[in-house]
Amino acid sequence: MKLFKLIFSLLFIIGLLTGCGSNSGKSIRNPLDILDQELINVPIYTIILFDMEIKGSIFKTYRHQYKVISEVDEQVSNEITEWFEVSKQFFRLNEKNMGMELASKKDGGVSKSVSPAGYSNYIGNSRYGEWRSHSGGSFWSFYGRYAMFNAMFNVFSNPARRSYYNDYRSNYSNTGRSYFGPKTASGRNYYGTYSDNTMKSRKNSSRWVKSSSFANKMYSGGNKSTRSGSRYNSSSSYRSRSGGFGK
C-alpha cells in the first residue's frame, strides 16, 4: 500500500511538472499583434527577430526580442524592443528565423510572412536602391540617402543577391514557408538562425538553454551568460528605454 502511494505521488508530481514546466498552458498574446497595435499609425514598418532565449530549467519561459524599423514621412527609426514572453509553440515555430522578418507593413496592409530582412519593403524597391552587377552577379545597392539600411539589414556583410530575391518572390513569398537561401560553402543556410552571417553578427546573443529537444547549439564559444531584460542601444533608436515597445 505504501509502495502504491509512493508511485502515485511520483506520477502526480511528474504530471504537475509536465503541465507547469513551460508556458504551454498559458494564454500568451502574440507579440507581433502587440507591436502592430503600437505601430497602428505607422505606415511602413519591418519587424525582425533580433534575439531569443529560454529561461529556467523545469519551469521554462520562452522569450523574443525584436528589431523594429519604422518609417514616417521618410524619417526612418530603428529600435530594439524589450523582451516579450512568447508561447512555446511560437518559439519553436521561429527557432530557425533569427535575423529574419516576421512581420511587415506597407500600403496599409500587414503581412506576417517570414522573409530575409529587408525583402518585404526595401530590397528590390526602386525607391530605395537598385540592382548592380559585380563579379558576374547582381547585388542590391541602396542609394546614398538610404545608406543606413545597409547596417540595419546587414547588407554589407551579407549581400542581397538578385537570384536569391527572385527565388524568394517566385517560390516562397506568401506561401507560409521561410526562405533561408542556398547553402554556403560552410554548409549553412545563407539566412536565418544558423547562417554564417547571424552567427557572426549576433555572437553575443542570449543563448538557448540546452535541452534534448535541440539538435544543435546556436553558437559555439562566446559569452555564455544570458541577458535578462537587456536592451541594445542603437544610436538611431527613437524611443528611450522607459518608452520603448513592449512596456
Buried (B, 14 or more C-beta within 10 A) or exposed (E): EEEEEEEEEEEEEEEEEEEEBBBBEEEBEBBBEBBBEBBEEBEBBBBBBBBBBBBEEEEBBBBBBBBBBBBBEEEBBBBBBBBBBBBBEBBEBBBBBBBBBBBBBBEEEBBBBBBBBBBBBBBBBEEBBEBEEEEEEBBBBBEEEBEEBBEBBBBEEBBBBBEBBEBBBEEBBEEEEBBBBEEEEEEBBBBBBBBBBBBEBBEEBBBBBEEEEEEEEBBEEEEEEBBEEEBBEBEEBBEEEEEBBBE
